[in-house]
Amino acid sequence: MSDKTCENRKAPTREFEQKLSKMSPFEIKGTLISLAELDARCSTSTFLNAGRGNPNWILSYPRKAFFLLGQFAMQEADRKAYDADWGIVASPSQSGVAERFRAFIAEHKDDVAAKVLNHFYTHVTTDLKADPDEFVFELVDGIIGDHYPTPPRILKYTEIITREYLRWAMGGGDDTTDYDIFATEGSTAGMCYMFNTLKANHLIKPGDKMALLTPCFTPYLEIPELSEFGLDIVTVSANAVEKDGYHDWQFPDEEIDKLRDRSVKAVCITNPSNPPSVCLAPDVLDRIVDVVKKDNPDLMIITDDVYGTFVENFKSLMYVLPYNTICLYSYSKYFGATGWRVAAMALRPDNVFDKLLSELPEEEKVELDKRYSSLTLTPRTLKFIDRLVADSRLVALNHTAGLSTPQQIQMALFSAFAYLHRSDIQPRLIKMIRHRLDNLWSTTGFTLLPDPNRAGYYSEIDMMVWAKKFYGEDFAKYLKDNYLPLDFVIRLADETAIVLLNGDGFDGPEWSVRASLANLDDDAYLKIGKAIRKILDEYHERYLESQKG
């Protein structure tokens, strides 16, 4: 970086901030990164990006198992060659594959990957009663990726394994319901499929009311307002500050009671929330149950529970209100696997979505008969979750639908490994992010109250709360009157080379900021906490100067 470039740096203007504030926080992030990188090059500051939710850890053992499994799969393919010189070989065969797999594992018995595969194989064939040859062939054929996913929704044993993991991860306890699973290219794909199928099947229509529990993942705010959906958004807010001046990020009764209105057709929930990163408290879950049971029995609940595994004894709405709820779960965070694009949608076989399909007016049923007639002779019996699969490929390409089979095999390995070692892995990951959270808050001088519902994957800090607590109401008014809320994260990037996201972009409090506790090493959060306090104190110094006149 030339001295001239650094000398010519100019602080962002208010006009620039006004234009930027109209964008999504994920788009604003690019500008903040540029400002922070420039500051790092022109100063002694270290560039720290805590705006990203991508974790800086991975679970390596199920990945090692995946790659060793790949070696076995290719060994199986090499058993019959069409042209050995050029590696043109036959698709593997199922006969005797389990015995050969066991021999292969024995040959590599000292390799941690072989130990993981052996535990995996034993659990699935013994505890889950899988046919050994059929199961191993699914692994081999799947990891090679030489066939379309069959069934398109999810492979047979992958579904059984995923179902077991989700039952634990989502708080199913002893529930033995065999949920239907749809493996998707990340939960973001699941979100897109969900909105499209609801619309295609007339379960939501332009002008219908959809509720959003906020703050929430920004796309949930943006998708319903797209012209192709045109939904009327009902905001159910957790932004209220408690009587002692602290947020607990829970939903008061009067907010949850907005769902009692039967014209509210659906509700989207991120649980634990993003960015406050707290799960719904038991009394809030009870209130939602009361709402559905007494006033809105046909409410369609879409819950995105990717952060649930960072809360001990987490309870998803898929097990609290199973009839009304479809759950989206991504493997991206817990496993450090955003690049794998693996996720699952889970829906109970008897559910409100299928019930509402059965109650559509006859003319709409006739229209949908035509839409799905290429798939079945009895399109009215096609379940909602299978319509999701078909619609994901515009129906006509249903036979090519589904998550790629190598991705599904990695998902199965992730699921089994995390389930079998649940008492070892979960406490370690929770402890790691909680330590980072404590580091962040320890250097701000702010108070982080204990909260059993906190996941801590992110932290949302409402700077206006701390402006009032440290410097009083007059200073808080000065901030509001003289600066845009986005100014805080811009100054943080421009003056300290640190990137946080603006919380109002998630429909959080205007002056809140979001820090990810997942993607930086522990000591970085000590620096971020100091920088947050530094910017707040600088505002206060300017306030004091303004009072002298």
C-alpha positions as CSV (number, residue, x, y, z in Angstrom):
1,M,0.0,0.0,0.0
2,S,1.6,3.3,-1.1
3,D,1.9,6.1,1.4
4,K,-0.1,8.3,-1.0
5,T,-3.1,6.0,-0.8
6,C,-3.0,6.0,3.0
7,E,-2.6,9.8,3.1
8,N,-5.6,10.3,0.8
9,R,-8.0,8.2,2.9
10,K,-11.2,10.0,3.7
11,A,-13.7,9.1,6.3
12,P,-17.0,7.8,4.9
13,T,-19.6,10.5,4.6
14,R,-23.1,10.6,6.0
15,E,-24.5,10.5,2.4
16,F,-22.4,7.4,1.7
17,E,-23.8,5.8,4.9
18,Q,-27.4,6.6,3.9
19,K,-27.0,4.9,0.5
20,L,-25.3,1.9,2.1
21,S,-28.0,1.5,4.8
22,K,-30.5,0.5,2.1
23,M,-28.6,-2.7,1.4
24,S,-28.7,-6.1,3.1
25,P,-26.1,-6.5,5.9
26,F,-24.5,-9.3,3.9
27,E,-24.0,-6.9,1.0
28,I,-22.8,-4.1,3.3
29,K,-20.3,-6.5,4.7
30,G,-18.2,-6.3,1.5
31,T,-17.8,-2.5,1.9
32,L,-16.9,-3.0,5.6
33,I,-14.3,-5.5,4.7
34,S,-12.7,-3.1,2.2
35,L,-12.6,-0.4,4.8
36,A,-11.1,-2.7,7.4
37,E,-8.5,-4.1,5.1
38,L,-7.4,-0.6,4.1
39,D,-7.1,0.4,7.7
40,A,-5.1,-2.7,8.5
41,R,-2.7,-1.8,5.7
42,C,-2.4,1.8,6.7
43,S,-2.0,1.3,10.4
44,T,-0.8,-1.2,13.0
45,S,-4.3,-2.7,13.4
46,T,-5.0,-6.3,12.6
47,F,-7.8,-7.1,10.2
48,L,-10.4,-9.1,12.1
49,N,-13.6,-10.2,10.3
50,A,-16.3,-11.2,12.9
51,G,-19.1,-10.5,10.4
52,R,-19.0,-14.0,9.0
53,G,-20.9,-16.9,10.5
54,N,-18.6,-19.5,8.9
55,P,-16.8,-21.4,11.8
56,N,-13.0,-21.7,11.9
57,W,-13.2,-25.3,13.0
58,I,-14.0,-28.6,11.3
59,L,-14.8,-32.1,12.5
60,S,-12.0,-34.0,10.9
61,Y,-12.8,-37.6,11.8
62,P,-16.0,-38.0,9.7
63,R,-14.1,-36.4,6.8
64,K,-11.2,-38.8,7.2
65,A,-13.7,-41.6,7.2
66,F,-15.2,-40.2,4.0
67,F,-11.9,-40.2,2.1
68,L,-10.9,-43.7,3.3
69,L,-14.4,-44.9,2.3
70,G,-13.7,-43.4,-1.1
71,Q,-10.5,-45.5,-1.4
72,F,-12.5,-48.6,-0.7
73,A,-15.2,-47.6,-3.2
74,M,-12.6,-47.2,-6.0
75,Q,-11.1,-50.5,-5.0
76,E,-14.5,-52.0,-5.6
77,A,-14.8,-50.3,-9.0
78,D,-11.4,-51.6,-10.0
79,R,-12.5,-55.2,-9.5
80,K,-13.9,-55.2,-13.1
81,A,-12.0,-53.1,-15.7
82,Y,-13.1,-52.3,-19.3
83,D,-9.8,-50.6,-20.0
84,A,-7.4,-50.8,-17.1
85,D,-4.8,-48.7,-18.8
86,W,-7.1,-45.7,-18.8
87,G,-9.1,-46.4,-15.6
88,I,-12.3,-47.2,-17.4
89,V,-13.9,-49.6,-14.9
90,A,-17.3,-51.0,-14.1
91,S,-19.8,-49.7,-11.6
92,P,-19.4,-51.7,-8.4
93,S,-21.7,-54.7,-7.6
94,Q,-23.5,-55.3,-4.3
95,S,-22.9,-59.0,-3.9
96,G,-20.4,-59.7,-1.1
97,V,-19.5,-56.0,-0.7
98,A,-20.0,-56.0,3.1
99,E,-17.5,-58.8,3.6
100,R,-14.9,-57.1,1.5
101,F,-15.6,-53.8,3.4
102,R,-14.9,-55.5,6.7
103,A,-11.7,-57.0,5.3
104,F,-10.6,-53.5,4.0
105,I,-11.3,-52.0,7.5
106,A,-9.2,-54.7,9.1
107,E,-6.3,-53.9,6.8
108,H,-6.4,-50.3,8.0
109,K,-7.3,-51.0,11.6
110,D,-4.7,-48.6,13.1
111,D,-6.1,-45.6,11.0
112,V,-8.5,-43.4,12.9
113,A,-10.7,-43.2,9.7
114,A,-11.0,-47.0,9.8
115,K,-12.0,-46.9,13.4
116,V,-14.7,-44.4,12.6
117,L,-16.0,-46.5,9.7
118,N,-16.0,-49.6,11.7
119,H,-18.0,-47.9,14.5
120,F,-20.3,-46.5,11.8
121,Y,-20.9,-49.9,10.1
122,T,-21.4,-51.7,13.4
123,H,-24.0,-49.2,14.6
124,V,-26.0,-49.1,11.4
125,T,-26.0,-52.9,10.8
126,T,-26.5,-53.8,14.5
127,D,-28.5,-51.0,16.2
128,L,-30.4,-49.8,13.1
129,K,-30.8,-53.3,11.6
130,A,-29.5,-52.4,8.2
131,D,-28.8,-55.2,5.7
132,P,-25.0,-55.3,5.5
133,D,-24.6,-55.7,1.7
134,E,-27.4,-53.2,0.9
135,F,-26.0,-50.6,3.3
136,V,-22.4,-50.8,2.3
137,F,-23.4,-50.8,-1.4
138,E,-25.3,-47.5,-0.7
139,L,-22.1,-46.1,0.7
140,V,-20.0,-47.3,-2.2
141,D,-22.4,-46.4,-5.0
142,G,-23.2,-43.1,-3.3
143,I,-19.6,-41.9,-2.7
144,I,-18.7,-42.8,-6.3
145,G,-21.7,-40.8,-7.5
146,D,-22.4,-42.8,-10.6
147,H,-26.2,-42.8,-10.3
148,Y,-28.9,-40.2,-9.7
149,P,-30.0,-40.1,-6.0
150,T,-32.6,-42.9,-5.6
151,P,-35.1,-42.2,-4.1
152,P,-34.7,-38.5,-5.1
153,R,-35.7,-37.3,-1.7
154,I,-32.9,-39.1,0.2
155,L,-31.1,-42.4,0.1
156,K,-32.7,-45.2,2.2
157,Y,-30.1,-45.7,4.9
158,T,-28.9,-42.1,4.8
159,E,-32.5,-41.1,5.8
160,I,-32.5,-43.6,8.7
161,I,-29.1,-42.3,10.0
162,T,-30.0,-38.7,9.6
163,R,-33.4,-39.2,11.3
164,E,-31.6,-40.6,14.3
165,Y,-29.2,-37.7,14.5
166,L,-32.0,-35.1,14.2
167,R,-34.0,-36.8,16.9
168,W,-31.2,-36.2,19.3
169,A,-30.1,-32.8,17.9
170,M,-33.6,-31.3,17.9
171,G,-34.6,-32.6,21.3
172,G,-36.8,-35.5,20.2
173,G,-35.9,-37.7,23.2
174,D,-37.8,-40.9,23.1
175,D,-40.1,-39.9,20.2
176,T,-40.1,-42.8,17.7
177,T,-41.8,-41.0,14.9
178,D,-40.2,-41.7,11.5
179,Y,-40.0,-38.2,10.1
180,D,-39.7,-37.9,6.4
181,I,-36.4,-36.3,5.4
182,F,-35.5,-34.3,2.3
183,A,-31.7,-33.8,1.9
184,T,-31.0,-30.4,0.4
185,E,-28.1,-28.3,-0.9
186,G,-27.8,-26.4,2.4
187,S,-30.7,-25.0,4.3
188,T,-30.7,-22.0,2.0
189,A,-31.9,-24.3,-0.8
190,G,-34.5,-25.7,1.6
191,M,-35.8,-22.1,2.2
192,C,-36.1,-21.5,-1.5
193,Y,-37.9,-24.8,-2.1
194,M,-40.2,-24.2,0.8
195,F,-41.4,-20.8,-0.4
196,N,-41.8,-22.0,-4.0
197,T,-43.8,-25.1,-3.1
198,L,-46.1,-23.2,-0.7
199,K,-46.8,-20.8,-3.5
200,A,-47.2,-23.5,-6.3
201,N,-49.7,-25.4,-4.1
202,H,-51.8,-22.3,-3.2
203,L,-50.9,-22.6,0.5
204,I,-49.7,-19.0,0.4
205,K,-50.9,-16.4,-2.0
206,P,-50.1,-12.8,-2.6
207,G,-51.5,-10.7,0.1
208,D,-51.5,-13.5,2.7
209,K,-50.1,-12.8,6.1
210,M,-46.8,-14.5,7.1
211,A,-45.3,-13.9,10.5
212,L,-41.6,-13.5,11.1
213,L,-40.0,-13.8,14.6
214,T,-37.4,-11.1,14.6
215,P,-34.5,-10.5,14.8
216,C,-33.9,-13.2,12.2
217,F,-31.7,-14.3,9.3
218,T,-32.0,-11.5,6.8
219,P,-33.3,-13.6,3.8
220,Y,-36.4,-14.4,5.8
221,L,-37.1,-10.7,5.8
222,E,-36.4,-10.3,2.1
223,I,-37.8,-13.4,0.4
224,P,-41.5,-12.9,1.4
225,E,-41.4,-9.3,-0.1
226,L,-40.3,-10.5,-3.5
227,S,-42.9,-9.8,-6.2
228,E,-43.5,-13.5,-6.9
229,F,-44.7,-13.9,-3.3
230,G,-46.0,-10.5,-2.3
231,L,-46.8,-11.5,1.3
232,D,-48.0,-9.3,4.1
233,I,-45.4,-9.5,6.8
234,V,-46.4,-9.6,10.5
235,T,-43.4,-8.9,12.7
236,V,-43.3,-10.7,16.0
237,S,-40.4,-8.8,17.8
238,A,-38.0,-9.8,20.6
239,N,-36.4,-6.3,20.6
240,A,-38.1,-5.1,23.7
241,V,-35.7,-4.2,26.5
242,E,-36.5,-5.7,29.9
243,K,-37.2,-3.5,32.9
244,D,-33.6,-3.4,34.1
245,G,-32.4,-2.2,30.8
246,Y,-31.1,-5.5,29.4
247,H,-32.3,-7.5,26.4
248,D,-33.2,-11.1,27.0
249,W,-34.2,-11.5,23.3
250,Q,-37.4,-13.5,24.2
251,F,-40.9,-12.7,22.9
252,P,-43.5,-11.1,25.2
253,D,-47.0,-12.6,25.2
254,E,-48.5,-9.8,23.3
255,E,-46.0,-10.4,20.4
256,I,-46.7,-14.2,20.3
257,D,-50.4,-13.4,20.5
258,K,-50.2,-11.9,17.0
259,L,-50.2,-15.5,15.8
260,R,-53.7,-16.0,17.1
261,D,-55.0,-14.2,14.1
262,R,-56.1,-17.0,11.7
263,S,-55.4,-14.9,8.7
264,V,-51.7,-15.5,9.6
265,K,-51.1,-18.5,7.4
266,A,-47.5,-19.3,8.3
267,V,-44.6,-18.2,10.5
268,C,-40.9,-18.4,9.9
269,I,-38.7,-18.9,13.0
270,T,-34.9,-19.0,13.4
271,N,-34.3,-21.0,16.7
272,P,-31.9,-20.2,18.2
273,S,-32.2,-16.8,16.8
274,N,-29.8,-15.0,14.5
275,P,-28.2,-12.7,15.6
276,P,-29.2,-12.7,19.3
277,S,-28.4,-16.4,19.4
278,V,-30.8,-17.5,22.0
279,C,-33.4,-20.3,21.8
280,L,-37.1,-19.9,22.6
281,A,-37.6,-20.1,26.3
282,P,-39.9,-22.8,27.7
283,D,-42.6,-20.3,28.5
284,V,-42.5,-18.9,24.9
285,L,-42.8,-22.4,23.5
286,D,-45.8,-23.0,25.8
287,R,-47.4,-19.7,24.5
288,I,-47.0,-20.8,20.9
289,V,-48.5,-24.2,21.7
290,D,-51.5,-22.4,23.3
291,V,-51.9,-20.1,20.3
292,V,-52.0,-23.1,17.9
293,K,-54.2,-25.3,20.0
294,K,-56.7,-22.7,20.9
295,D,-56.8,-20.2,18.0
296,N,-54.8,-21.0,14.9
297,P,-54.7,-24.8,14.5
298,D,-53.7,-24.6,10.8
299,L,-50.7,-22.4,11.3
300,M,-47.8,-23.6,9.2
301,I,-44.5,-23.3,11.1
302,I,-41.2,-23.2,9.3
303,T,-38.3,-23.4,11.8
304,D,-34.6,-23.0,10.9
305,D,-32.7,-24.7,13.8
306,V,-29.1,-24.7,12.6
307,Y,-27.8,-23.4,15.9
308,G,-29.8,-25.8,18.1
309,T,-26.8,-28.1,18.7
310,F,-25.0,-25.2,20.6
311,V,-27.7,-25.3,23.4
312,E,-27.7,-28.2,25.8
313,N,-31.1,-30.0,25.8
314,F,-32.4,-27.9,22.9
315,K,-36.0,-28.4,22.0
316,S,-37.2,-27.7,18.5
317,L,-40.7,-26.9,17.5
318,M,-40.6,-30.0,15.3
319,Y,-41.0,-31.9,18.6
320,V,-43.1,-29.3,20.5
321,L,-45.7,-28.8,17.7
322,P,-44.9,-31.7,15.3
323,Y,-48.1,-31.6,13.4
324,N,-47.6,-28.0,12.4
325,T,-43.9,-27.8,11.9
326,I,-41.3,-28.4,9.2
327,C,-37.7,-28.1,10.3
328,L,-34.7,-27.0,8.3
329,Y,-31.4,-28.1,9.7
330,S,-28.0,-27.4,8.2
331,Y,-24.7,-29.2,8.9
332,S,-22.7,-26.0,8.1
333,K,-22.1,-24.7,11.6
334,Y,-21.7,-27.6,14.0
335,F,-19.5,-29.6,11.5
336,G,-17.6,-26.6,9.9
337,A,-19.2,-27.6,6.6
338,T,-20.6,-24.6,4.8
339,G,-18.8,-25.7,1.7
340,W,-20.3,-29.1,1.7
341,R,-23.8,-27.6,1.2
342,V,-25.6,-30.4,3.2
343,A,-28.8,-29.9,5.1
344,A,-32.1,-31.7,5.8
345,M,-35.7,-30.8,5.9
346,A,-37.8,-32.9,8.3
347,L,-41.6,-33.3,8.3
348,R,-43.8,-35.6,10.3
349,P,-45.8,-38.0,8.0
350,D,-49.1,-36.6,9.4
351,N,-48.9,-32.8,9.1
352,V,-50.9,-29.6,8.6
353,F,-49.4,-29.1,5.1
354,D,-50.9,-32.2,3.7
355,K,-54.1,-31.5,5.6
356,L,-54.4,-28.1,3.9
357,L,-53.7,-29.6,0.5
358,S,-56.6,-31.9,1.0
359,E,-58.9,-28.9,1.7
360,L,-58.0,-26.8,-1.3
361,P,-60.9,-25.8,-3.6
362,E,-61.7,-28.3,-6.3
363,E,-60.5,-26.0,-9.1
364,E,-57.1,-25.7,-7.4
365,K,-56.9,-29.4,-7.0
366,V,-57.6,-29.9,-10.7
367,E,-54.8,-27.5,-11.5
368,L,-52.4,-29.3,-9.2
369,D,-53.5,-32.7,-10.7
370,K,-52.2,-31.4,-14.0
371,R,-49.0,-30.1,-12.4
372,Y,-48.0,-33.4,-10.9
373,S,-49.7,-35.8,-13.3
374,S,-46.3,-36.9,-14.8
375,L,-45.2,-38.3,-11.5
376,T,-48.2,-40.4,-10.4
377,L,-51.6,-41.6,-11.5
378,T,-53.0,-40.2,-8.3
379,P,-51.5,-36.8,-7.9
380,R,-53.8,-35.8,-5.0
381,T,-52.0,-38.4,-2.9
382,L,-48.6,-36.9,-3.5
383,K,-47.3,-35.7,-0.1
384,F,-46.2,-32.1,0.5
385,I,-42.6,-33.2,1.1
386,D,-42.5,-35.1,-2.2
387,R,-43.9,-32.0,-3.9
388,L,-41.0,-30.1,-2.5
389,V,-38.7,-32.6,-4.2
390,A,-40.5,-32.4,-7.5
391,D,-40.8,-28.6,-7.5
392,S,-37.1,-28.3,-6.8
393,R,-36.6,-29.5,-10.4
394,L,-39.7,-27.9,-11.9
395,V,-41.5,-31.3,-11.7
396,A,-40.5,-32.4,-15.1
397,L,-37.0,-33.2,-13.9
398,N,-38.1,-34.9,-10.7
399,H,-36.2,-38.1,-11.6
400,T,-33.0,-36.1,-11.5
401,A,-33.8,-34.3,-8.2
402,G,-32.0,-34.8,-4.9
403,L,-28.8,-33.9,-3.2
404,S,-25.7,-35.4,-4.9
405,T,-25.0,-38.8,-3.5
406,P,-21.4,-38.1,-2.4
407,Q,-22.8,-35.2,-0.3
408,Q,-25.4,-37.5,1.2
409,I,-22.7,-40.0,2.2
410,Q,-20.8,-37.3,4.0
411,M,-24.0,-36.2,5.6
412,A,-24.6,-39.7,6.9
413,L,-21.0,-39.9,8.3
414,F,-21.5,-36.5,9.9
415,S,-24.8,-37.6,11.5
416,A,-23.6,-40.9,12.8
417,F,-20.3,-39.6,14.2
418,A,-22.0,-36.7,16.0
419,Y,-24.7,-38.9,17.3
420,L,-22.4,-41.7,18.5
421,H,-20.1,-39.2,20.2
422,R,-22.7,-36.7,21.3
423,S,-21.6,-36.6,25.0
424,D,-18.1,-35.8,23.9
425,I,-18.3,-33.4,21.0
426,Q,-21.2,-31.1,22.0
427,P,-19.8,-30.0,25.3
428,R,-16.4,-29.2,23.7
429,L,-17.9,-27.0,20.9
430,I,-20.2,-25.2,23.4
431,K,-17.3,-24.5,25.7
432,M,-15.2,-23.2,22.9
433,I,-17.7,-20.6,21.7
434,R,-18.7,-19.6,25.2
435,H,-15.1,-18.9,26.0
436,R,-14.9,-16.6,22.9
437,L,-18.2,-14.9,24.0
438,D,-16.8,-14.3,27.5
439,N,-13.6,-12.8,26.0
440,L,-15.7,-10.4,23.8
441,W,-17.8,-9.0,26.6
442,S,-15.0,-8.9,29.2
443,T,-13.1,-6.1,27.4
444,T,-16.2,-4.0,26.6
445,G,-16.9,-3.3,30.2
446,F,-20.5,-4.3,29.5
447,T,-22.4,-6.9,31.6
448,L,-23.3,-10.3,30.0
449,L,-26.1,-11.7,32.1
450,P,-26.3,-15.5,32.5
451,D,-28.9,-17.1,30.2
452,P,-29.6,-20.8,30.0
453,N,-31.2,-20.2,26.6
454,R,-28.1,-18.7,25.0
455,A,-26.4,-20.5,22.2
456,G,-23.6,-17.9,21.9
457,Y,-22.8,-18.6,18.3
458,Y,-23.4,-14.8,17.7
459,S,-23.7,-11.9,20.1
460,E,-26.0,-9.0,19.4
461,I,-24.9,-5.9,21.3
462,D,-27.3,-3.0,21.5
463,M,-25.0,0.0,21.7
464,M,-27.9,2.3,22.7
465,V,-28.4,0.2,25.8
466,W,-24.8,0.7,26.9
467,A,-24.8,4.4,25.8
468,K,-27.6,5.0,28.3
469,K,-26.1,2.9,31.0
470,F,-22.6,4.4,30.9
471,Y,-23.4,8.0,29.8
472,G,-27.1,8.7,30.3
473,E,-30.2,9.6,28.2
474,D,-28.9,12.9,27.0
475,F,-25.9,11.2,25.4
476,A,-28.1,8.6,23.8
477,K,-30.3,11.3,22.3
478,Y,-27.2,13.0,21.0
479,L,-26.2,9.8,19.2
480,K,-29.6,9.4,17.6
481,D,-29.7,13.0,16.5
482,N,-26.3,13.3,15.0
483,Y,-25.4,9.8,13.6
484,L,-26.9,7.1,11.5
485,P,-27.0,3.7,13.2
486,L,-24.7,2.3,10.5
487,D,-22.0,4.8,11.5
488,F,-20.9,2.5,14.3
489,V,-19.9,-0.5,12.2
490,I,-18.4,1.8,9.6
491,R,-16.2,3.5,12.1
492,L,-15.3,0.2,13.6
493,A,-14.1,-1.0,10.2
494,D,-12.5,2.3,9.1
495,E,-10.7,3.0,12.4
496,T,-9.9,-0.4,14.0
497,A,-9.9,-2.8,11.0
498,I,-12.7,-4.8,12.6
499,V,-15.8,-6.0,10.8
500,L,-19.1,-6.6,12.5
501,L,-22.6,-6.5,10.9
502,N,-25.3,-4.0,11.6
503,G,-28.0,-5.6,13.7
504,D,-30.9,-3.5,12.2
505,G,-30.3,-5.4,9.0
506,F,-31.7,-8.5,10.8
507,D,-34.7,-6.4,12.1
508,G,-32.8,-6.0,15.4
509,P,-32.5,-2.7,17.4
510,E,-31.2,0.1,15.2
511,W,-28.0,0.6,17.1
512,S,-27.2,-3.1,17.6
513,V,-24.2,-4.9,16.1
514,R,-23.7,-8.6,15.4
515,A,-20.4,-10.4,16.2
516,S,-19.8,-14.0,15.2
517,L,-18.1,-16.0,17.9
518,A,-17.3,-18.8,15.5
519,N,-14.8,-17.7,13.0
520,L,-11.8,-16.2,14.9
521,D,-9.4,-17.4,17.5
522,D,-10.1,-16.7,21.2
523,D,-7.7,-13.8,21.7
524,A,-9.2,-11.9,18.7
525,Y,-12.4,-11.3,20.7
526,L,-10.5,-9.5,23.4
527,K,-9.4,-7.0,20.8
528,I,-12.9,-6.7,19.3
529,G,-14.4,-6.0,22.7
530,K,-11.8,-3.2,23.3
531,A,-12.5,-1.7,19.9
532,I,-16.3,-1.7,20.5
533,R,-15.8,0.2,23.7
534,K,-13.2,2.5,22.1
535,I,-15.8,3.6,19.4
536,L,-18.5,4.2,22.0
537,D,-16.1,6.3,24.1
538,E,-15.1,8.3,21.1
539,Y,-18.8,9.2,20.5
540,H,-19.0,10.3,24.1
541,E,-15.9,12.5,23.8
542,R,-17.5,14.2,20.8
543,Y,-20.7,14.7,22.8
544,L,-18.7,16.4,25.6
545,E,-17.1,18.7,23.1
546,S,-20.5,19.6,21.7
547,Q,-21.7,20.6,25.2
548,K,-18.9,23.1,25.7
549,G,-20.3,25.5,23.1
